[in-house]
């Protein structure tokens, strides 16, 4: 493991992000953020037009529908399905 970790550190943030993306794609990792170390960002407030708000609300409706129909089945849904739902 030490060699693996050293290799990731030597290859930098890009390699770490690629590894995390791979783990996420196979359902082995669930994360909202991967890492902010070494990154810079600005918070920008944007006024959304009506069309964008309508689109956003439709997307929320779709996720709500999927949540109730996929995860609303309780224990009948295995952990892999739950992981893939939340990592999508």
C-alpha positions in Angstrom: 0.0 0.0 0.0 2.9 2.4 0.8 4.2 2.1 -2.8 0.7 2.7 -4.2 0.2 5.8 -2.0 3.7 7.1 -2.9 2.9 6.6 -6.6 -0.4 8.6 -6.3 1.4 11.4 -4.5 4.2 11.6 -7.0 1.7 11.7 -10.0 -0.3 14.5 -8.3 -3.9 15.5 -8.0 -4.9 14.2 -11.4 -3.9 10.6 -10.6 -5.8 10.8 -7.3 -8.9 12.1 -9.0 -8.7 9.4 -11.7 -8.4 6.7 -9.1 -11.4 8.1 -7.1 -13.4 8.4 -10.3 -12.7 4.7 -11.1 -13.6 3.6 -7.5 -16.8 5.6 -7.8 -17.7 4.1 -11.2 -17.5 0.6 -9.8 -19.6 1.4 -6.7 -16.7 1.1 -4.3 -16.7 4.8 -3.3 -19.4 7.2 -2.4 -18.3 10.8 -2.1 -19.7 14.3 -2.7 -16.3 15.8 -3.0 -13.0 14.1 -3.8 -10.4 16.7 -2.6 -9.9 20.4 -2.4 -6.2 20.2 -1.6 -4.2 22.2 -4.1 -7.3 23.5 -5.8 -8.5 27.1 -6.1 -12.0 28.2 -6.7 -14.3 31.2 -6.5 -17.9 31.3 -5.3 -19.9 33.0 -8.0 -23.5 33.9 -7.5 -25.6 33.6 -10.7 -29.1 34.9 -11.3 -31.0 32.0 -13.0 -33.5 32.8 -15.7 -37.0 31.3 -15.7 -36.1 28.5 -18.2 -33.2 27.3 -16.1 -35.3 27.2 -13.0 -38.0 25.2 -14.8 -35.3 22.7 -16.0 -33.9 22.4 -12.5 -37.3 21.8 -11.0 -38.0 19.1 -13.6 -34.7 17.4 -12.7 -35.6 17.5 -9.1 -38.9 15.8 -10.0 -37.1 13.0 -11.8 -34.7 12.4 -8.9 -37.6 12.4 -6.5 -39.5 9.9 -8.6 -36.4 7.6 -8.9 -35.8 7.9 -5.2 -39.3 6.8 -4.3 -39.4 4.0 -6.9 -35.9 2.6 -6.4 -35.0 3.3 -2.7 -38.6 3.3 -1.5 -38.6 -0.5 -1.5 -36.8 -0.6 1.8 -34.6 -3.7 2.5 -35.5 -5.2 -0.9 -32.9 -2.9 -2.4 -29.4 -4.1 -1.9 -26.5 -1.8 -0.8 -25.0 -1.8 -4.3 -28.2 -0.2 -5.8 -28.2 2.4 -3.0 -24.5 3.3 -3.6 -25.0 3.6 -7.4 -28.1 5.8 -6.9 -26.4 8.2 -4.6 -23.2 8.3 -6.7 -24.9 9.0 -10.0 
